[in-house]
């Protein structure tokens, strides 16, 4: 199966450091308000997921969520999560470390589109 979201080895290292400090984590792809459009990392459960969100996959054993509306625009792209030096302007856990997660994307090939990992939704 083709993953909808992947993560770089350097970003995995940061996630592992954060897990040691905070425990289980989750990601939510920001929609681009005051923090731009960047992936944000939270302690699992600190960001409230609702019926308007969809889980597009798991990276470094962390669920990766985004709004369904945003997914409509990005459904044909694979998101690749990286880490960069520099302070972002969000509430993401890596910010105090002088780092920020970044999303890069690429279009799926025709073959990949027929073999994507399934989406998950909030269980009611």
C-alpha positions in Angstrom: 0.0 0.0 0.0 1.2 3.5 -0.7 1.2 5.7 2.4 -0.5 9.1 2.2 2.0 10.6 4.7 5.7 9.8 5.3 8.3 11.2 7.7 12.0 11.8 7.3 14.6 10.1 9.5 15.6 13.4 11.0 12.0 14.2 11.9 11.6 10.7 13.4 14.5 11.5 15.8 12.7 14.7 16.9 9.4 12.8 17.4 11.2 10.2 19.5 12.8 12.9 21.7 9.3 14.4 22.2 7.8 11.1 23.0 10.4 10.6 25.8 9.2 14.0 27.3 5.5 13.9 26.6 4.4 10.3 25.9 2.0 9.4 23.1 1.8 12.1 20.4 -0.4 13.0 17.4 -0.1 15.3 14.4 -2.7 17.6 12.8 -2.0 19.4 9.6 -2.8 23.1 10.1 -5.1 24.7 7.6 -3.1 27.9 7.2 -4.4 30.5 9.6 -1.9 32.4 11.8 0.6 29.4 11.8 0.6 28.9 8.1 0.0 25.5 6.7 2.3 23.3 8.8 2.1 20.0 10.6 1.6 20.4 14.3 2.6 17.9 16.9 0.6 17.6 20.2 0.4 15.2 23.1 -2.2 12.7 22.1 -5.6 14.0 23.0 -4.5 17.7 23.5 -5.9 18.6 20.1 -9.6 17.8 19.9 -10.4 15.7 16.8 -13.9 16.0 15.5 -16.2 14.7 12.8 -14.7 17.2 10.4 -11.3 15.6 10.6 -9.8 12.6 8.8 -6.7 10.5 9.7 -4.6 10.0 6.6 -2.1 7.7 8.2 0.5 7.1 10.9 4.1 8.4 11.1 6.5 7.4 13.8 3.6 5.6 15.6 1.6 8.9 15.7 -1.8 9.4 14.0 -1.7 12.2 11.4 -5.0 14.1 11.0 -6.3 17.0 8.9 -9.7 18.5 8.2 -11.9 16.8 5.6 -12.1 20.1 3.7 -8.4 20.4 3.5 -8.0 16.7 2.5 -10.3 17.4 -0.5 -7.5 19.6 -1.9 -4.6 17.3 -0.9 -6.1 13.9 -1.6 -4.0 13.4 -4.7 -0.7 14.2 -2.9 1.6 12.4 -0.6 2.7 14.5 2.4 6.3 14.2 3.5 7.0 15.5 7.0 10.5 17.0 7.6 12.1 19.0 10.3 13.9 22.4 10.0 15.8 24.7 12.2 13.9 27.8 13.0 11.0 28.8 15.3 7.6 28.4 13.9 4.6 30.3 15.1 2.4 27.5 16.3 1.6 25.6 19.5 3.5 22.5 18.2 5.7 20.7 20.8 8.9 21.1 18.8 8.8 24.9 18.7 10.7 25.4 22.1 13.5 23.3 20.7 14.1 25.9 17.9 12.8 23.5 15.3 9.6 23.1 13.3 8.0 20.4 11.3 7.4 21.1 7.6 5.2 19.5 5.0 6.4 18.8 1.5 4.2 17.1 -1.0 4.2 15.4 -4.3 1.5 14.1 -6.6 0.7 10.4 -6.5 1.3 8.5 -9.7 -1.6 6.8 -11.4 -0.5 3.4 -10.0 -0.2 4.8 -6.5 -3.7 6.2 -6.6 -5.1 2.7 -7.0 -3.2 1.4 -3.9 -3.5 4.1 -1.2 -3.7 3.3 2.5 -7.2 3.7 3.8 -8.4 6.7 5.6 -9.7 6.6 9.2 -12.4 8.7 10.8 -13.3 9.5 14.4 -15.3 6.7 15.9 -18.6 7.8 17.2 
